Amino acid sequence: MSQKTSKMTALWNLVRECKKCQIASLARNKVFGDGNVSSKVMFVGEGPGMDEDSTGHPFVGNAGRILSGAMRDAGIDRDKTFITNIVRCHPCKDPLTGNGNRKPTAEEIAACKPWLIEQIMVIRPNAIVALGGTAFEGLIGSSAAGEPILNLFGDSQRMTFSNGNEIFGTQLVVVCHPQFLGYNENNPGHIRVHGYEMSYPELRAEYSEVFKRVWLWAHQ
Ligand code: SF4
């Protein structure tokens, strides 16, 4: 077992026992993240939905279908990436049944971020792709000041992360959440991206282009 694999396994064992937020008690499965611990690109989403909660794996529902398709179109083998979320437990809408999806709260994000940072420290990717505004804001540690995420689509910035013992720098790239593309798959309208009108199929194609650019850059 490689050093990275054993570190990630040890981390997973700690996350399994984590009860820092109330949502842990309703989660059917914790969703730690899947993929290659030596990946040069990490993808970070918002949080597990109901499909992910019931399987314990990230992006297995409709958003996962869109994400996998965009990766395929970019020539990326999903198994060679590492995919996780800002939070590792399902933020459910109904606290009685554990059903329904909602955004994680700022408190849940803050509680879970140390686990994400430890994952980043183990993988040490050349780039992290934030899938949507919640992931982006969680990663940068502040709100994007109300800026629509599509105005930042494809932008990248240098980020450093620290777990108190070490500091690690990487490139952070932002795109919209794949679920947004899923909701608008058959939408004949247009949307403003970086101030330009784009059809939804064009946005979907640009999504893969961003993935492709990031992947090639990270593997130079
Ligand atoms: S969301 Fe994260 S911090 Fe909260 S209980 Fe789950 S693993 Fe722990």
Boltz pocket constraint, residues with backbone or C-beta under 6 A from the ligand:
constraints:
  - pocket:
      binder: B
      contacts: [[A, 15], [A, 18], [A, 19], [A, 20], [A, 21], [A, 22], [A, 23], [A, 24], [A, 30], [A, 87], [A, 88], [A, 89], [A, 108], [A, 111], [A, 112], [A, 113], [A, 115]]
      max_distance: 6.0
